[in-house]
Amino acid sequence: MKKSIVLVAIFAISLISISEVNAQKWPKMDVSPLDASTFPDNWRDANKVLKVVYSRPQLKGRSLDKLAPVGKVWRTGANEAAEITFYKDVIFGGKDVKAGTYSLFTIPFLNGDWTVILNSARNVWGHYSYKEAEDVIRVNGTVSKSDKNIEEFSMMFDKDMTLKMGWANTIVSVPITIKSKED
């Protein structure tokens, strides 16, 4: 008898738990999903130098300059401003940067290099609260062209730890090196 009561109780609790889970209203996948890139990019290597977290908007037939306006500060992705974390002191685009987390903004230019900005503000939505006074550094990102169209905005680090940001047929590169004790 006791076993029957216990089994009925467990069954009733299971039904209640299942119905509560099914009653949740789960959000749809974001149209600009969150992504991250690290260096080194091997998941087995726990000794990371840096990581960038960003959202990945898609062109969907639109032009790059409509989504990342020329000559204006851009959040470098979608949704929240991209954030880059350096686990070691580095030289970013030729300038010293202390280990820490920074917002990553860019200013696109059609003809020439893009301005890449590391800003001390964190956990900010878009570029709406961007303040130039909070810039840590500004460097020039070198622009090259891709043979293939890059539909989804993407960031990665190549084997030399150069940050590559690609979208449409534009690739913006910023060299990064670990700062030595002599620097």
C-alpha positions as CSV (number, residue, x, y, z in Angstrom):
1,M,0.0,0.0,0.0
2,K,2.8,2.4,1.0
3,K,4.6,1.7,-2.3
4,S,1.4,2.4,-4.3
5,I,1.0,5.8,-2.5
6,V,4.6,6.7,-3.1
7,L,4.4,5.7,-6.8
8,V,1.2,7.8,-7.3
9,A,2.8,10.7,-5.6
10,I,5.9,10.5,-7.8
11,F,3.7,10.2,-10.9
12,A,1.6,13.2,-9.9
13,I,4.7,15.4,-9.2
14,S,6.2,14.3,-12.6
15,L,3.0,15.4,-14.4
16,I,3.0,18.7,-12.7
17,S,6.7,19.3,-13.5
18,I,6.2,18.3,-17.1
19,S,3.2,20.6,-17.5
20,E,5.1,23.5,-15.9
21,V,8.0,23.1,-18.4
22,N,5.6,22.9,-21.3
23,A,3.8,26.0,-20.1
24,Q,6.9,28.1,-20.5
25,K,6.9,30.6,-23.3
26,W,10.4,30.2,-24.8
27,P,11.6,33.0,-27.1
28,K,12.4,32.4,-30.7
29,M,16.0,32.4,-31.8
30,D,17.4,35.9,-32.2
31,V,17.7,37.0,-35.8
32,S,21.2,38.2,-35.0
33,P,22.5,35.4,-32.8
34,L,25.2,35.8,-30.2
35,D,28.6,34.3,-31.1
36,A,32.2,34.3,-29.8
37,S,35.7,33.9,-31.2
38,T,38.8,33.1,-29.2
39,F,42.5,32.9,-29.7
40,P,43.7,30.3,-29.8
41,D,40.5,28.9,-31.2
42,N,41.1,25.3,-30.1
43,W,38.5,24.5,-27.4
44,R,41.0,22.2,-25.7
45,D,43.5,25.0,-25.2
46,A,42.4,26.7,-21.9
47,N,45.2,29.3,-22.1
48,K,43.3,31.9,-24.1
49,V,44.8,35.2,-24.9
50,L,41.6,36.9,-25.9
51,K,37.9,36.4,-26.7
52,V,35.4,38.6,-28.6
53,V,31.6,38.2,-28.0
54,Y,29.3,39.8,-30.6
55,S,26.0,39.4,-32.4
56,R,25.8,38.4,-36.1
57,P,23.5,40.4,-38.2
58,Q,22.8,39.3,-41.8
59,L,22.7,41.4,-44.9
60,K,19.4,40.0,-46.2
61,G,19.7,41.9,-49.5
62,R,20.7,45.2,-47.7
63,S,23.9,47.1,-48.3
64,L,26.7,47.2,-45.8
65,D,26.6,51.0,-45.6
66,K,22.9,50.9,-44.6
67,L,23.6,48.6,-41.7
68,A,27.0,50.1,-40.7
69,P,26.7,53.8,-41.7
70,V,29.8,55.3,-43.2
71,G,31.5,57.9,-41.0
72,K,29.4,57.0,-37.9
73,V,30.2,55.0,-34.8
74,W,28.8,51.4,-35.2
75,R,28.4,48.8,-32.5
76,T,30.3,46.3,-34.6
77,G,27.5,43.7,-34.9
78,A,24.0,43.8,-33.7
79,N,22.1,44.2,-30.4
80,E,24.6,44.8,-27.6
81,A,28.0,46.4,-28.4
82,A,30.6,43.8,-29.1
83,E,32.9,43.1,-26.2
84,I,36.5,42.0,-26.4
85,T,38.4,40.5,-23.4
86,F,42.2,40.4,-23.3
87,Y,43.5,37.9,-20.7
88,K,47.0,39.3,-21.2
89,D,48.4,42.7,-21.9
90,V,48.6,43.1,-25.7
91,I,49.6,45.4,-28.5
92,F,46.4,46.1,-30.5
93,G,46.9,47.7,-33.9
94,G,50.2,49.1,-32.7
95,K,49.0,50.4,-29.3
96,D,49.4,49.0,-25.8
97,V,46.2,47.6,-24.2
98,K,46.0,46.3,-20.6
99,A,44.3,43.0,-19.9
100,G,40.6,43.6,-19.4
101,T,37.2,43.8,-21.1
102,Y,36.3,46.6,-23.5
103,S,33.5,47.4,-25.9
104,L,34.5,47.2,-29.5
105,F,33.2,49.9,-31.8
106,T,34.1,50.8,-35.4
107,I,33.7,53.7,-37.7
108,P,33.3,52.4,-41.3
109,F,34.7,54.3,-44.3
110,L,34.0,53.4,-47.9
111,N,37.4,54.4,-49.3
112,G,40.1,53.6,-46.8
113,D,40.8,52.1,-43.4
114,W,38.1,51.7,-40.8
115,T,38.6,53.2,-37.3
116,V,38.5,50.5,-34.6
117,I,37.8,51.7,-31.1
118,L,38.3,50.0,-27.7
119,N,36.0,51.7,-25.2
120,S,35.9,51.4,-21.4
121,A,32.0,51.2,-21.3
122,R,30.7,47.6,-20.9
123,N,27.4,45.9,-21.1
124,V,25.9,48.6,-23.4
125,W,23.1,48.3,-25.9
126,G,24.2,49.2,-29.4
127,H,26.1,52.5,-29.8
128,Y,23.4,54.7,-28.4
129,S,25.2,55.5,-25.1
130,Y,28.7,55.6,-26.7
131,K,30.9,58.4,-25.4
132,E,34.1,59.3,-27.1
133,A,35.5,60.3,-23.7
134,E,35.4,56.6,-22.7
135,D,37.7,55.5,-25.6
136,V,40.8,53.7,-24.5
137,I,42.4,53.6,-27.9
138,R,41.6,54.2,-31.6
139,V,43.5,52.4,-34.3
140,N,43.2,52.0,-38.1
141,G,41.8,48.6,-39.3
142,T,43.2,47.6,-42.7
143,V,40.5,47.0,-45.3
144,S,40.7,44.2,-47.9
145,K,38.0,42.7,-50.2
146,S,36.6,39.2,-50.1
147,D,36.1,37.3,-53.3
148,K,32.9,35.8,-51.8
149,N,30.0,37.7,-50.2
150,I,29.9,37.3,-46.4
151,E,26.2,37.2,-45.6
152,E,26.5,37.1,-41.8
153,F,28.8,39.5,-40.0
154,S,31.7,37.4,-38.6
155,M,34.7,37.9,-36.4
156,M,37.7,35.6,-36.1
157,F,41.4,35.5,-35.3
158,D,43.9,34.1,-37.9
159,K,46.9,32.0,-37.0
160,D,48.9,35.2,-36.3
161,M,46.2,36.5,-33.9
162,T,45.0,39.2,-36.3
163,L,41.4,40.2,-35.7
164,K,39.4,39.8,-38.9
165,M,35.9,41.3,-39.2
166,G,34.1,40.4,-42.3
167,W,30.8,41.4,-43.9
168,A,29.5,41.8,-47.4
169,N,32.8,41.8,-49.4
170,T,34.7,43.9,-46.8
171,I,37.3,42.4,-44.4
172,V,38.8,44.7,-41.7
173,S,42.0,43.5,-40.0
174,V,43.7,44.6,-36.8
175,P,47.0,42.9,-35.8
176,I,47.4,41.8,-32.2
177,T,50.5,40.6,-30.4
178,I,51.1,39.7,-26.8
179,K,53.0,42.4,-25.0
180,S,56.4,41.2,-23.9
181,K,58.0,42.3,-20.7
182,E,60.5,44.4,-22.6
183,D,57.8,46.4,-24.4
